[in-house]
Amino acid sequence: MSKKRSVSPSLDIVYDLEYGVWKATALHAALELGVFTVIANGNRSRGAIAAEARCDERGMRILLDALCSLKLLRKRKGDYFLTPVSDVFLVRNKPTYYGEWCLRTQLAFDIRSRVADGIRTGRVVGIDASQSGSGSLWRSDISRALYTWPLEAKQARQMWRTLGVTRRDKPSLRVLDIACGSGVNSFVLAQADPGARVTAFDLTDVLEVTRQVAEAMGVAKQVEFQSGDVLTSDFGTDCFDVALLGKILYYFDADRALDILYRIHSALKRDGLIVISTYIGDNRSCRSQKALLAALQLFIFAPQSHVYTFSEYRDLLRRAGFSGVSRHSETLITGTK
Ligand SMILES: C[S@@+](CC[C@H](N)C(=O)[O-])C[C@H]1O[C@@H](n2cnc3c(N)ncnc32)[C@H](O)[C@@H]1O
């Protein structure tokens, strides 16, 4: 007779999470103290770095060594140097600086410490990033694309291939990219076809970066930049073949999302394609960690947010007048006018 062995639960999952917080803590402290900027300014020894950052030398040495273990710094003969990642993304005043976004959102520890309170009360405790006044915040996120666009472009080309949207099948496309961010996702279509035209829609501050990305990708002449609030702007009538909505609808409740979808429906030509590229909710199997953590994050940051499941998207799209709603991957949904 076989005896069932009881397995005692291990705390490994919890230890890993706690350990992850310490990695984030090191980055948070370094950004707050401007450590990467101080090193970029030519300070290399722990004494010089501590003095320039006005810090205790022992504390700084401990932080610097921890950052080396995280591959955000390199140590040689006792001196500290930036790595390619910290050099491009973590030095203040560089156009690709990502630290402001980190400090104001992902690493905003003051907000994190109030998450339980937000869940207790159902009230938002962070900055609402879906307001039209959040342009400078979003700009601090999108700026990294000035450096990362080649990699993002590769992924975007793969997305259009998955959807069968190619120059051969659909030449001279008119594309509306709503809440476009860097714009890379639609600019690859312009790169592939000189006859294609893109309307890049986002907040004014963000479009300054979008324009630079368009120039870097060699498509600026094919792009019209339109600034406005997605909640109120008119996108025109019967003028686009494709409308792309990347990671935006989940900021809004069903009424607002539906209203956006109605306006997109009007803006598309007959048989036009709507593409939704986003986290898709998974509250049945609860396996899609990115979507489920995005839901928690959005709950804390955006009062009207909802990470829609595929069936909820299908329902919204049908109500807005779209047919043939299909899911193509973990993150991609399309419908036809
Ligand atoms: C998560 S990013 C998505 C960027 C891009 N679509 C993508 O999929 O990578 C959200 C974008 O929505 C824009 N946004 C947020 N609220 C907005 C609003 N009320 N009106 C227009 N754009 C908005 C932000 O500026 C940002 O570029």
The ligand as an SDF file (V2000), in Angstrom:
LIG
                    3D

 27 29  0  0  0  0  0  0  0  0999 V2000
    0.3340   52.5930  -22.1860 C   0  0  0  0  0  0  0  0  0  0  0  0
    0.6120   53.8770  -23.3460 S   0  0  0  0  0  0  0  0  0  0  0  0
    0.2770   53.0290  -24.8500 C   0  0  0  0  0  0  0  0  0  0  0  0
    1.1500   53.4970  -26.0020 C   0  0  0  0  0  0  0  0  0  0  0  0
    0.9740   52.6890  -27.2900 C   0  0  0  0  0  0  0  0  0  0  0  0
   -0.3530   52.7630  -27.8080 N   0  0  0  0  0  0  0  0  0  0  0  0
    1.3420   51.2500  -27.0490 C   0  0  0  0  0  0  0  0  0  0  0  0
    0.5210   50.3550  -27.1680 O   0  0  0  0  0  0  0  0  0  0  0  0
    2.5130   51.0070  -26.7330 O   0  0  0  0  0  0  0  0  0  0  0  0
   -0.8200   54.8690  -23.1510 C   0  0  0  0  0  0  0  0  0  0  0  0
   -0.8380   56.0940  -24.0490 C   0  0  0  0  0  0  0  0  0  0  0  0
   -2.1160   56.7140  -23.9000 O   0  0  0  0  0  0  0  0  0  0  0  0
   -1.9390   58.1100  -23.8940 C   0  0  0  0  0  0  0  0  0  0  0  0
   -3.0850   58.7120  -23.1820 N   0  0  0  0  0  0  0  0  0  0  0  0
   -3.4330   58.5350  -21.8770 C   0  0  0  0  0  0  0  0  0  0  0  0
   -4.5570   59.2120  -21.5990 N   0  0  0  0  0  0  0  0  0  0  0  0
   -4.9230   59.8270  -22.7590 C   0  0  0  0  0  0  0  0  0  0  0  0
   -6.0190   60.6810  -23.0990 C   0  0  0  0  0  0  0  0  0  0  0  0
   -6.9360   61.0240  -22.2010 N   0  0  0  0  0  0  0  0  0  0  0  0
   -6.0940   61.1280  -24.3890 N   0  0  0  0  0  0  0  0  0  0  0  0
   -5.1370   60.7900  -25.3060 C   0  0  0  0  0  0  0  0  0  0  0  0
   -4.0890   59.9630  -25.0370 N   0  0  0  0  0  0  0  0  0  0  0  0
   -3.9860   59.5010  -23.7750 C   0  0  0  0  0  0  0  0  0  0  0  0
   -0.6170   58.3260  -23.1680 C   0  0  0  0  0  0  0  0  0  0  0  0
   -0.0500   59.5720  -23.4640 O   0  0  0  0  0  0  0  0  0  0  0  0
    0.2100   57.1480  -23.6930 C   0  0  0  0  0  0  0  0  0  0  0  0
    0.9490   57.5010  -24.8330 O   0  0  0  0  0  0  0  0  0  0  0  0
  1  2  1  0
  2  3  1  0
  2 10  1  0
  3  4  1  0
  4  5  1  0
  5  6  1  0
  5  7  1  0
  7  8  2  0
  7  9  1  0
 10 11  1  0
 11 12  1  0
 11 26  1  0
 12 13  1  0
 13 14  1  0
 13 24  1  0
 14 15  1  0
 14 23  1  0
 15 16  2  0
 16 17  1  0
 17 18  1  0
 17 23  2  0
 18 19  1  0
 18 20  2  0
 20 21  1  0
 21 22  2  0
 22 23  1  0
 24 25  1  0
 24 26  1  0
 26 27  1  0
M  CHG  2   2   1   9  -1
M  END
$$$$
